[in-house]
């Protein structure tokens, strides 16, 4: 699959009519902004999901943002994805006939969930995660993950864990983002434990990636999902979001 040139890209050479040049962010730009094909709004790409068209014409999620081809960006929002899947939105943006899998939303949910859990496991292997009720509480009290480690960046709480215990943990860090998207069995598998309800992730690159993926997953699951306590977990530039 090859990149298609966009005659309306900002570097187009139509000096005679500059007023018609569309400054929509191109897929090959290095900048942080992209245009959502569903809403037309421009925003940080961290809050969007990239899709490409496979050689057979199927719409494919590209969470790594590395697949060849022209990227089609959709805001990580359930309504935006539903709109993109209907009324030939993908086809118009791709300028060709495409096949939109009817279960695209479900596929994307599974891919993002797996990506989050894999990211949590990677952070654990890197020594950036502590798990267990007492260990997590202690890390929050001393504002440090591990001996001489970085400050906490994220709390991860099992969605099916005790609300009383979860409340006692989150009360120790009321401004810290909390991810509660996964059940204890999934967290335990990701963390290499028999049982897991509470975990804390240290500040750093791995925490940033996990926060971004969790926010996108929450957006796709919708605002009514009870599985995320969002205390500034959004991936935008909100002033209330703790630095990670």
Order of alpha helices (4+ residues) and beta strands (2+ residues): beta-beta-beta-beta-beta-alpha-alpha-alpha-beta-alpha-beta-alpha-beta-alpha-beta-alpha-beta
